[in-house]
Every structure is written in C-alpha cells, then in structure tokens.
Amino acid sequence: MNTAAPVLTPTTRALAWCLHLLVIGLLALAAGRAVTDGRPHAGVIVAVSAVCGLVYAAGPVLPRVRRSRRAAALWLAAVGACWLTLLALSPDAVWVAFPLYFLQLHLLPRRAGLAAVAATAVAAVAGFAAHQRSFSPAMAIGPALGAAVAVAVVWGYQALYRESEHRRALIEELTATRADLAAAQHTAGVLAERDRLAREIHDTLAQGLSSIQLLLRAAERALPQAPQNAARYVDQARQAAVDNLAEARRFVAALTPPTLEGTTLAGALERLCATTAARHPLTARFHLTGDAVPLTMAQEVALLRIAQSALANTVRHAEATTADVTLGYLGDHVSLDIVDDGRGFDPGRLPAPDPEAGGFGLAAMRARAHALGGTLALTSAPGHGTALAARLPLNPPSQLQPEARP
C-alpha cells in the first residue's frame, strides 16, 4: 500500500511487502497461540483473525483504496474494527498495533494519523490490561515505544521522500535549462552563420554581379559606335562571371577563397587592383610597406574582403579616378588603407544598411574587423575623397567570433 507516494520504487515496494507479511504473521501468531494454548473461544479467535487478514488483504488489491484517501480511511477503519474485536478476544492481538501505526501514519493526514496512533496505543494498553486484570506502567511502555518508533520512522521517510522529490525537480529543471541553453546556442550559431554568409555573399558574389552589370552596361553604350570596346567589355564581364563561379564553388566546398590560392595576401590585393583598373575607369594602385609576416587565414580573408568591398563601393559610388590600396605590416598589427579621390560624402549621414539596396558593405567590413579584435575607421567629406583604414592585431584574441574562424 502506498497511497501517499505517487510512485513506488523498489525500496518502497519491499517495505510494503514487509509490512504486509508482518500483519499476516502477527494475525497467524494470535490464531496459532489460541489453538495451541487451548484458550476459550479459540475457534472464534481463528475466525476473527482470518476475517481481519482478508479485510487487510483487500486493501492493496482494490484500485479505489490505492487512489482515494477517503476510501483508504474507510478501509483502515474496517481493519481497525476487526483488530479491536480480535483484541477483545486475545491479548496476543496487541502486537498487531505496531504495523497499524505505520498504516495510520501513512494513509491519514498528519494530525489525523497522530490521533489514530494515540488511540490505537491506548486501545492496545487497555486491551492488554483487561486480559491481565491489572494495570502497571510497564504495560504502556511497549505500545507507547512502538508508536514513537513508528512516528519517527514514517516522518523521517517522508522527509527523505520530499527531499528526493525536490532534488528530482531540480535535476529536471537543470536538464530543461541545459536543453534551452543548447537550443539558444544553436540559434545563436545559426544566426551568426547567416550573418557570416550574408557578408561573404555581399563581398564576393554580389560585388562580382554588380561589376558584371556595369561592364555589360558599358558594352551596351559602346556597341553602336565602338564594337571593339564593346567586345572588350563583354570579355571582361565573362571573366568576372568565371571568378564569381569560382567563389560560388568555394561556398559549396568550404575551401580557401580562390583569390588567395597559390599566392600571398599582397599578391591577391595587387591582382585585385589590376583587375579593377582593367574593368573600370579607375586607376587602382597597390602599395606594400613593412616586412611581411605570416597571417592567419581568417585575417587574410577579412582584409581581402574589406578591400574588395571598399573598391566596389569606390567604383559604384565615388566617381573617383584613382584609388590607392596600401597593406602595411607595422610591428604588432597589420593595416589596410584604401584612399580614393572621389566625391566623398558625410559619414554622419549614412543611411541604415539595406541589403536589397546594396548597403551591406560598411557594416560588413566593420564586423569583419571587430570579429578579429581589430578596428575600422572611415574618413570622408563631400568633395574631398574617402579614406578607409582597417587595423588587425597580429596576435588576435583567442575567443574569436564564429564568422572570424578560418
């Protein structure tokens, strides 16, 4: 029987079976001693013991007794009535009071259980004294001590059970919290990867497609008067499409950017300047200062993407005639400066980034630099050109953001 505890563990099942066996054993002892000692009404004592055993055995079997506290109380009252009847017939029934204490404390509310235990102890002492036709304080020691032990054991078990349930709830809460944290980290990783891909696509495919569009427009304007120039523009657009295709394949294969394959960062920047000058009416020059030192793949990719995006903005918006790209190794950091002689603008009046309008560039460049522990500064004024400076430490922080990892 365990109506108070919703879940039976192997330990509680073993304790319940021990209690059942104790009750049946004590009833059998009372019946057996009545027969062997030849007491009066021995047959009645055996019959009452059997009835009490049957009533007790019905409790664990009936589902309603296991589920309803009221039904359990009625069943307990029936068992108590049978026990009182047996106590009136045999003094050996006084020992049955001990397992009854556990049942009463287990099935009844705390106050009702204490009252039932006290009443059972008084009944046991009174019944035993009636059979002995005398009373002494020693007769009350056994039932009273048994009641005290039962109260201590049951209350101690209930305290341990509550503590166990509290720990189980804490473990479940911790498990749920860890699951939520894992989900949040997964979501953050997905968002960071989306942001990284957005910057990669903007700095490579989008810029390349924009260049192709400009070249095709130039070819369209030159086609009636200068077919040779139009053919040159078309050939340059075709080469830009080939480069974009290589970038797209790099996304799929997750390889090093094709611009950096088989060359250094300085070589890739010099080639970028040459390609930009060949495709657009812009003189792009590359300069290298300082002694080159090895950079991480993340640093090389970030600087190359910043240069690509900056030159693309110069071509599209600056109306510049010259642009100088300078890669400098300056002791504990590496710098990239892009300066043009275009029309310039007011940095304080830049519009908010609009991916659909192509306004992802400056925010993406700044994010790349910050992700590697660097900085990105922009200086410009209307009519005075634009200067962009990126600085990356040669020993970047160990805790890089996801998009900055090679």
Residue pairs with C-beta under 8 A, 6 or more apart in sequence:
1 16
1 19
1 59
1 60
1 65
1 66
1 72
1 103
1 106
1 107
2 8
2 12
2 16
2 66
2 106
3 65
3 66
3 67
3 68
3 69
3 72
3 106
3 107
4 106
4 107
4 158
5 12
5 161
8 16
16 60
19 99
19 102
19 103
20 56
20 57
20 60
22 98
22 99
23 53
23 56
23 96
23 99
24 53
24 56
24 57
26 92
26 93
26 95
26 96
26 98
26 99
27 49
27 50
27 52
27 53
27 56
27 86
27 96
28 49
28 53
29 92
29 95
30 45
30 49
30 86
30 90
30 92
30 93
30 95
30 96
31 45
31 46
31 49
31 50
33 39
33 90
33 92
34 41
34 42
34 45
34 46
34 89
34 90
34 92
35 42
35 46
39 45
39 90
41 89
44 89
45 86
45 89
45 90
48 82
48 85
48 86
48 89
49 86
51 82
52 79
52 82
52 83
52 85
52 86
52 96
55 75
55 78
55 79
55 82
56 79
56 82
58 65
58 75
59 65
59 72
59 75
59 76
59 79
60 66
62 71
62 75
64 71
65 71
65 72
65 75
66 72
69 107
69 108
72 107
73 107
73 108
76 103
76 104
76 107
76 108
76 116
79 100
79 103
80 100
80 116
80 120
83 93
83 96
83 97
83 100
84 123
84 127
86 93
86 96
87 93
87 94
87 96
87 123
87 124
87 127
88 127
90 131
91 127
91 128
91 131
91 132
93 127
94 124
94 127
94 128
94 142
94 143
97 120
97 121
97 123
97 124
97 143
97 146
98 146
98 150
100 120
101 117
101 120
101 121
101 146
101 147
101 150
101 151
102 150
102 153
102 154
104 113
104 116
104 117
104 120
105 113
105 114
105 117
105 150
105 151
105 154
105 155
106 113
106 154
107 113
108 116
113 154
114 151
117 147
117 150
117 151
118 147
120 143
120 147
121 140
121 143
121 144
121 146
121 147
124 143
125 135
125 139
125 140
125 143
125 144
128 139
128 143
129 135
129 139
132 139
189 402
192 401
192 402
192 403
193 402
193 403
195 367
195 403
196 402
196 403
197 251
198 355
198 360
198 364
199 305
199 360
199 364
199 367
199 368
199 403
200 251
200 305
201 251
202 309
202 355
202 358
202 360
202 361
202 364
203 305
203 308
203 309
203 361
203 364
204 244
204 247
204 257
204 305
204 308
205 244
205 247
205 248
206 358
206 360
207 308
207 309
207 312
208 240
208 241
208 243
208 244
208 247
209 244
210 312
210 316
210 358
211 237
211 240
211 279
211 280
211 312
211 315
212 237
212 240
212 241
212 244
214 279
214 280
214 315
214 316
215 233
215 234
215 236
215 237
215 240
215 279
216 233
216 234
216 237
218 229
218 230
218 233
219 229
219 230
219 231
219 233
219 234
219 237
220 230
222 229
222 230
222 233
223 230
236 278
236 279
240 279
243 258
246 258
247 257
247 258
250 256
250 257
250 258
256 297
257 301
257 304
259 268
259 271
259 272
259 304
260 268
260 300
260 301
260 304
263 271
264 292
265 295
265 300
265 303
265 304
265 327
266 286
266 288
266 292
266 327
268 300
268 304
269 286
269 303
269 304
269 307
269 325
269 327
270 286
272 284
272 286
272 304
272 307
272 308
272 311
272 325
273 284
273 285
273 286
273 311
273 323
273 325
274 284
274 286
276 282
276 284
276 311
276 315
276 323
277 283
277 284
280 315
281 321
282 314
282 315
282 320
282 321
282 322
282 323
283 321
283 322
283 323
284 311
284 322
284 323
284 324
284 325
285 322
285 323
285 324
285 325
286 324
286 325
286 326
286 327
287 324
287 325
287 326
287 327
288 326
288 327
288 328
289 326
289 327
289 328
289 329
289 330
290 328
290 329
290 330
291 329
292 329
293 329
293 334
293 394
295 303
295 334
295 394
296 396
296 406
297 406
298 372
298 396
298 400
298 404
298 405
298 406
299 334
299 372
299 392
299 396
301 406
302 368
302 369
302 371
302 372
302 374
302 390
302 392
302 404
303 327
303 334
303 336
303 390
303 392
305 364
305 365
305 368
306 336
306 338
306 365
306 368
306 369
306 376
306 388
306 390
307 325
307 336
307 338
309 361
309 364
309 365
310 338
310 361
310 365
310 388
311 323
311 325
311 338
312 361
313 361
313 362
314 320
314 323
314 338
314 340
314 342
314 386
316 358
317 342
317 345
318 340
318 342
318 343
318 344
318 385
318 386
319 342
319 343
320 340
320 341
320 342
320 343
320 385
321 341
322 340
322 341
323 338
323 339
323 340
323 341
324 337
324 338
324 339
324 340
325 336
325 337
325 338
326 335
326 336
326 337
326 338
326 339
327 334
327 335
327 336
328 334
328 335
328 336
328 337
332 393
332 394
332 395
333 374
333 391
333 392
333 393
333 394
334 391
334 392
334 394
335 389
335 390
335 391
335 392
336 389
336 390
337 387
337 388
337 389
337 390
338 387
338 388
339 385
339 386
339 387
339 388
340 385
340 386
341 385
342 385
342 386
343 382
343 383
343 385
344 380
344 381
344 382
344 383
344 384
344 385
344 386
345 380
345 381
345 382
345 386
346 380
346 381
346 382
347 378
347 379
347 380
350 362
351 359
352 359
353 359
353 360
353 362
353 363
354 360
362 378
365 376
365 388
365 390
366 376
367 403
368 376
368 403
368 404
369 375
369 376
369 390
369 391
369 392
370 376
371 400
371 401
371 403
371 404
372 392
372 393
372 396
372 400
372 404
373 392
373 393
373 396
373 397
373 400
374 390
374 391
374 392
374 393
374 396
375 390
375 391
376 388
376 389
376 390
376 391
377 388
377 389
377 390
377 391
378 386
378 387
378 388
378 389
379 386
379 387
379 388
379 389
380 386
380 387
396 404
